[in-house]
Amino acid sequence: MKRIFPLIIFLITVSLLGIIYIQVSWIRTVAKMREEQFEEKLYLVVQKVAEELVEEAVGDSEFSGQSSPFSFQGDVRDIYRRNSVSARFSVYEIKEKLHNAFLQNNLKDLQFEFSVNRDGQHLLSTAHFQEMSRDSMHHLMVYFPLVAGGGSLLENLTPEEVLFIVVPDIKSIVIKSMNGLIVASILFTLIIITAFYLTFGTMLKQKKISEMKTDFINNMTHELKTPLATISLAIDAIRTEKVQKEKDRFDYFTGIIKDENKRMNGHVETILQAAQLEKQEIHLEMSPVHLHEIIQQVCKNLELQIKEKNGQTIFDLQATNDLIEADVKHFSNLLNNLIENAIKYSKENSLYIRIATRSIGRKSIRIEIEDHGIGMSKETLSRIFEKFYRAHTGNLHNVKGFGLGLSYVKEITQAHQGRIKADSVLGKGSTFILTFPRAL
């Protein structure tokens, strides 16, 4: 598994990068083709408009009905100039012709600037033509000569004019025409990345769960073997004639058997509760109860453990209305787990527990359980509610358990429509804050 896992991640990563590279290359290729097609189409439209302009200019000439322009009495060069496109049409007329031609060729809303030039001079031009014509990198320019066609009276005699068209930001136009393809490409790429992320996350989660369950089984085996071994030794002792004759010693060993049996039952109950929570089989028997009474009872049950550590318990129960809807058994277990953790993870000969309640408006009540124990690191704090997770306690070997206590606490809190969070500083202690709705 350790070798296969990195290999799978490597293969998936390479495949994902390869797909992204192919997608990007394909989009670039299509964009280049679209740009070439657009340029070719634009040139054909400009050519058509240019030929129409010349045809109309020659057709409207002052001597169009005469057999030859030389039969006209006057300056021939002046006649040529008066029958040029720049002389016959205004900027507005040429712009309208271009606009209509673009519409007919599916180039709707195309922004453009144009100019009619002769000998390098702008005879007719739109406002921004000169500015845009300087930036050939971002703007597309096409041009077509405005000359009379073959057979015309003014063939080879009209002034040498050129129609220039500039289309700004050609790449944006091409990309806009590819919006559907680009969106689809990005969408499918994101789906692949999401699938990869989910697969990777699931594999990591399964790996983590596998390791945690292995630790759990090892820990459970140890926790159950210890009382079994103690019971076995106690039974062997009871069987001896000497112990059977001495009542005190007999009672001592039977007491050990009872305590260890109770301890084993507690472990089994914890495991069963975890299984029931996972299957969502726990059914709460809700009833109105006084929170302060439950807190006092739980602390009374743990009084001997607190005294063994010379502990100090501070009660700061200031909630004005402590009535809540709760399952007494599970809610007591919830508080019991949190206070037991404070006892387990306390510093040597320095057990301090503070339990406080506060009213939060009229609808909620808050519980704070604070200790001055060993505290938790940020990594541990982020994982304490995970099932089977147990914090590393360094040289503190007397802390036992299955890593199910806080997972159970969170599940029961949420089942009571409550919220829980933890704050902790390593070496200084921890505080668990729970909020529950009041009974209506």
C-alpha positions in Angstrom: 0.0 0.0 0.0 2.8 2.4 0.9 4.4 1.9 -2.6 1.2 1.8 -4.6 -0.3 5.0 -3.1 2.5 7.4 -4.3 2.5 5.6 -7.7 -1.3 6.2 -8.1 -0.9 9.8 -7.2 2.0 10.3 -9.6 0.0 8.6 -12.5 -3.1 10.7 -11.8 -1.1 13.9 -11.6 0.7 13.3 -14.9 -2.5 12.4 -16.6 -4.2 15.6 -15.3 -1.3 17.8 -16.4 -1.3 16.1 -19.8 -5.0 16.7 -20.3 -4.7 20.3 -19.3 -1.7 20.8 -21.7 -3.7 19.2 -24.6 -6.7 21.4 -23.8 -4.6 24.6 -23.8 -2.8 23.6 -27.1 -6.1 22.8 -28.7 -7.6 26.1 -27.7 -4.5 28.0 -29.1 -4.7 26.1 -32.4 -8.4 26.8 -32.8 -7.9 30.5 -31.9 -5.2 30.8 -34.6 -7.4 29.2 -37.2 -10.4 31.4 -36.2 -8.2 34.5 -36.4 -7.0 33.5 -40.0 -10.6 32.8 -41.0 -11.8 36.1 -39.6 -9.0 38.0 -41.5 -9.9 36.3 -44.7 -13.6 37.0 -44.3 -12.9 40.6 -43.4 -10.7 41.0 -46.5 -13.5 39.7 -48.8 -16.0 42.1 -47.3 -13.7 45.1 -47.7 -12.9 44.0 -51.3 -16.6 43.9 -52.1 -17.3 47.3 -50.5 -14.3 48.8 -52.3 -15.5 47.6 -55.7 -19.0 49.0 -55.0 -17.6 52.4 -54.0 -15.5 52.6 -57.2 -18.3 51.4 -59.4 -20.7 54.0 -58.0 -18.1 56.8 -58.2 -17.3 56.0 -61.9 -21.0 55.5 -62.7 -21.8 59.0 -61.4 -19.0 60.7 -63.2 -19.7 64.0 -65.1 -18.9 62.4 -68.4 -20.3 58.9 -67.9 -22.7 59.4 -70.8 -19.9 60.6 -73.2 -17.8 58.3 -75.4 -14.6 59.5 -73.9 -13.4 61.7 -71.1 -11.3 63.6 -73.5 -14.4 65.0 -75.2 -15.1 66.9 -72.0 -13.8 70.5 -72.2 -11.7 71.3 -69.1 -8.8 70.2 -66.9 -8.8 66.4 -67.1 -6.8 65.9 -63.8 -9.4 67.9 -62.0 -12.1 65.6 -63.5 -10.2 62.6 -62.2 -10.1 64.0 -58.7 -13.8 64.9 -58.7 -14.7 61.3 -59.7 -12.6 59.7 -57.0 -14.2 57.8 -54.0 -13.0 60.4 -51.5 -14.7 63.1 -53.6 -17.9 61.3 -54.2 -18.6 59.9 -50.7 -18.6 61.2 -47.1 -17.2 59.5 -44.1 -20.7 58.7 -42.9 -21.7 57.1 -46.3 -18.7 54.9 -46.4 -19.1 53.8 -42.8 -22.8 52.9 -43.5 -21.8 50.8 -46.5 -19.1 49.0 -44.4 -21.5 48.5 -41.5 -24.3 47.0 -43.8 -21.7 44.7 -45.5 -20.5 43.4 -42.1 -24.1 42.7 -41.1 -24.8 40.8 -44.3 -21.7 38.6 -43.5 -22.6 37.8 -39.9 -20.1 40.3 -38.4 -22.7 42.0 -36.2 -21.6 44.8 -33.8 -18.1 44.8 -35.3 -16.1 47.8 -34.2 -13.9 49.3 -36.9 -12.1 52.4 -38.1 -11.4 53.2 -41.7 -9.5 55.7 -43.9 -9.3 56.5 -47.6 -5.7 57.4 -48.5 -4.0 58.7 -51.6 -0.2 59.1 -51.7 0.1 58.5 -48.0 -2.4 61.2 -47.1 -5.7 60.6 -45.2 -8.4 62.1 -47.4 -11.2 60.6 -45.4 -10.9 58.8 -42.1 -12.8 58.1 -38.8 -11.7 59.8 -35.5 -9.5 57.0 -34.1 -8.1 55.5 -37.3 -4.6 57.0 -37.0 -4.3 56.1 -33.3 -5.3 52.5 -33.9 -3.3 52.0 -37.1 -0.1 52.4 -35.1 -0.8 49.3 -33.0 -0.6 46.5 -35.5 0.2 43.9 -32.7 -3.3 44.1 -31.1 -5.4 45.5 -34.1 -6.0 43.9 -37.4 -5.6 46.1 -40.6 -6.7 45.1 -44.1 -6.7 47.3 -47.2 -7.9 47.3 -50.8 -7.0 49.6 -53.7 -9.9 51.8 -55.1 -9.3 51.6 -58.9 -11.7 51.5 -61.7 -12.4 48.1 -63.2 -11.5 46.9 -66.7 -13.5 48.4 -69.5 -14.4 51.5 -67.6 -13.9 55.0 -69.1 -11.7 55.9 -66.2 -9.7 52.7 -66.2 -6.1 53.5 -65.2 -7.0 57.1 -65.0 -8.7 57.4 -61.5 -6.5 58.6 -58.6 -4.6 55.8 -56.8 -6.7 55.6 -53.6 -6.6 52.8 -51.0 -9.3 51.9 -48.5 -7.8 50.9 -45.1 -9.9 49.1 -42.4 -8.7 48.6 -38.8 -10.5 46.3 -36.4 -9.5 46.9 -32.8 -8.5 44.1 -30.4 -8.8 41.2 -32.8 -7.9 38.6 -30.2 -10.8 39.5 -28.0 -13.2 39.1 -31.0 -11.7 35.6 -31.7 -11.9 34.6 -28.0 -15.5 35.9 -27.9 -16.4 33.7 -30.8 -14.9 30.7 -28.9 -16.7 31.4 -25.6 -18.7 28.2 -25.8 -15.7 26.0 -26.5 -13.6 27.7 -23.8 -16.3 27.4 -21.2 -16.9 23.7 -22.0 -13.1 23.0 -21.9 -12.7 24.8 -18.6 -15.8 23.0 -17.2 -14.6 19.5 -18.1 -11.1 20.3 -16.8 -12.6 21.5 -13.5 -14.6 18.3 -13.3 -11.5 16.2 -13.9 -9.6 18.2 -11.2 -12.5 17.9 -8.8 -12.6 14.1 -9.4 -8.8 14.0 -8.9 -9.2 16.0 -5.6 -12.0 13.8 -4.4 -10.1 10.6 -5.3 -6.9 11.9 -3.6 -8.8 13.0 -0.5 -10.7 9.7 -0.3 -7.5 7.8 -0.5 -5.8 9.9 2.2 -8.9 9.5 4.4 -9.0 5.8 3.9 -5.3 5.5 4.6 -5.8 7.6 7.8 -8.8 5.6 8.9 -6.9 2.3 8.3 -4.0 3.5 10.4 -6.4 4.8 13.2 -8.4 1.5 13.2 -5.2 -0.4 13.5 -4.2 1.7 16.5 -7.7 1.3 17.9 -7.5 -2.5 17.6 -4.1 -2.6 19.2 -5.3 -0.3 22.0 -8.5 -2.2 22.5 -6.6 -5.4 22.7 -4.4 -3.9 25.4 -7.3 -2.4 27.3 -9.2 -5.7 27.4 -6.2 -8.0 28.0 -5.2 -6.0 31.2 -8.5 -6.6 33.1 -8.7 -10.2 31.8 -5.2 -10.9 33.1 -6.1 -9.2 36.5 -9.3 -11.3 36.8 -7.4 -14.5 35.9 -4.9 -13.8 38.7 -7.6 -12.9 41.2 -9.4 -16.2 40.4 -6.3 -18.2 40.8 -5.7 -16.5 44.2 -9.3 -17.2 45.3 -8.9 -20.9 44.5 -6.1 -21.2 47.0 -7.1 -22.7 50.4 -5.3 -19.9 52.3 -7.4 -17.1 50.7 -10.6 -19.0 51.0 -10.1 -19.2 54.8 -9.4 -15.5 55.2 -12.6 -13.5 54.5 -10.8 -10.1 54.1 -8.5 -11.4 51.4 -11.3 -13.3 49.7 -13.4 -10.1 49.6 -10.4 -8.1 48.4 -9.9 -10.4 45.4 -13.6 -10.6 44.6 -13.7 -6.8 44.7 -10.9 -6.7 42.1 -12.8 -9.1 39.9 -15.9 -6.9 40.2 -14.0 -3.7 39.4 -12.2 -5.2 36.4 -15.5 -6.6 35.1 -17.1 -3.2 35.4 -14.1 -1.7 33.6 -14.4 -4.2 30.8 -18.2 -3.5 30.5 -17.4 0.2 30.3 -15.0 -0.4 27.4 -17.6 -2.6 25.6 -20.3 0.1 26.2 -18.0 2.7 24.7 -17.4 0.7 21.6 -21.1 -0.2 21.2 -22.0 3.5 21.5 -19.5 4.4 18.8 -21.0 1.7 16.5 -24.6 3.0 17.2 -23.5 6.5 16.5 -22.0 5.5 13.2 -25.2 3.7 12.2 -27.3 6.5 13.7 -29.1 4.0 15.9 -29.0 6.0 19.1 -32.5 7.2 20.1 -32.6 10.1 22.6 -35.3 10.2 25.2 -35.7 13.9 25.5 -37.3 15.6 28.5 -37.0 18.9 30.3 -34.0 18.8 32.8 -32.1 21.3 34.9 -28.6 21.6 33.6 -27.1 22.6 36.9 -28.4 19.5 38.6 -26.8 17.2 35.9 -23.5 19.1 36.3 -23.5 18.7 40.1 -24.4 14.9 39.8 -21.6 14.2 37.3 -19.0 16.0 39.4 -20.2 14.1 42.5 -19.7 10.8 40.6 -16.1 11.9 39.7 -15.3 13.3 43.2 -13.0 10.4 44.2 -10.9 10.7 41.0 -10.6 14.5 41.6 -9.6 14.0 45.2 -7.0 11.4 44.2 -5.2 14.1 42.3 -5.7 16.7 45.0 -7.9 18.6 42.5 -9.9 21.7 42.8 -13.3 22.1 41.1 -14.7 25.7 40.7 -18.4 26.1 39.9 -19.5 29.3 38.3 -23.1 28.5 37.4 -24.7 31.8 36.5 -27.3 30.8 33.9 -30.6 32.3 35.1 -32.7 29.7 33.5 -31.0 26.3 33.2 -33.9 24.2 31.9 -33.0 22.3 28.7 -34.4 19.5 26.6 -32.0 16.5 27.0 -31.5 12.8 27.3 -30.3 12.6 30.9 -28.2 9.5 30.3 -26.3 10.7 27.2 -26.1 14.3 28.3 -24.5 13.1 31.6 -22.1 10.9 29.6 -21.2 13.9 27.5 -20.2 16.0 30.5 -18.6 13.0 32.2 -16.3 12.5 29.1 -15.2 16.2 29.1 -14.5 16.3 32.9 -12.7 13.0 32.8 -10.5 14.3 30.0 -9.7 17.3 32.2 -8.7 14.9 35.0 -6.7 12.6 32.6 -4.7 15.3 31.0 -4.0 17.4 34.1 -0.5 18.2 35.2 0.9 16.2 38.1 -0.5 17.4 41.4 -2.1 20.4 39.7 -5.7 19.5 38.8 -7.9 22.6 38.3 -11.4 22.4 36.7 -13.7 25.3 36.3 -17.3 24.7 35.1 -19.3 27.8 34.2 -22.7 28.4 32.7 -24.1 31.6 31.1 -27.4 32.6 29.6 -27.1 33.6 25.9 -30.1 35.8 25.3 -33.4 34.1 26.0 -33.0 31.1 23.8 -29.6 29.6 24.5 -27.3 28.5 27.4 -23.5 28.2 27.3 -21.4 25.7 29.2 -17.6 26.2 29.7 -15.4 23.5 31.0 -11.9 24.8 31.6 -8.8 23.1 32.9 -5.1 24.0 33.5 -3.8 20.7 32.1 -1.2 19.9 29.5 -3.1 21.6 26.7 -3.0 20.7 23.0 -1.1 21.7 19.9 -2.9 23.3 17.0 -2.6 20.1 15.0 -4.2 18.1 17.9 -6.9 20.7 18.4 -7.9 20.5 14.7 -8.4 16.7 15.0 -9.7 16.0 18.5 -13.3 15.3 17.4 -12.2 12.7 14.9 -13.1 9.1 15.6 -10.3 6.9 16.9 -7.9 9.9 17.1 -5.8 10.1 20.2 -3.4 12.9 21.0 0.2 12.2 21.6 1.0 12.8 25.3 4.7 12.4 25.3 5.9 10.8 28.5 2.4 10.7 30.0 1.7 7.0 29.8 -1.2 6.8 32.2 -3.7 8.2 29.7 -5.7 5.4 28.2 -8.7 5.2 25.9 -10.0 4.4 22.4 -10.1 7.8 21.0 -13.9 7.7 20.9 -14.8 10.0 23.8 -14.7 13.4 22.1 -16.2 12.0 18.9 -19.1 10.8 21.1 -19.3 14.2 22.8 -19.6 16.0 19.4 -22.3 13.6 18.1 -24.4 13.9 21.2 -24.0 17.6 21.3 -25.3 17.9 17.7 -28.1 15.4 18.5 -29.2 17.9 21.2 -29.1 20.7 18.6 -26.0 22.2 20.2 -22.6 23.4 19.2 -19.2 22.7 20.6 -15.8 24.2 20.1 -12.4 23.9 21.9 -9.7 26.4 22.7 -6.3 25.3 24.0 -2.7 26.4 24.5 0.0 23.8 24.8 1.2 23.6 28.3 -1.5 25.9 29.8 -4.7 24.1 29.5 -7.9 23.7 27.5 -11.5 25.1 27.4 -14.5 23.4 25.9 -17.4 25.6 25.1 -20.9 24.1 24.4 -24.0 26.0 23.5 -27.5 24.4 23.8 -31.0 25.7 23.2 -33.2 26.2 26.2 -36.4 24.3 26.8 -39.4 26.2 25.5 
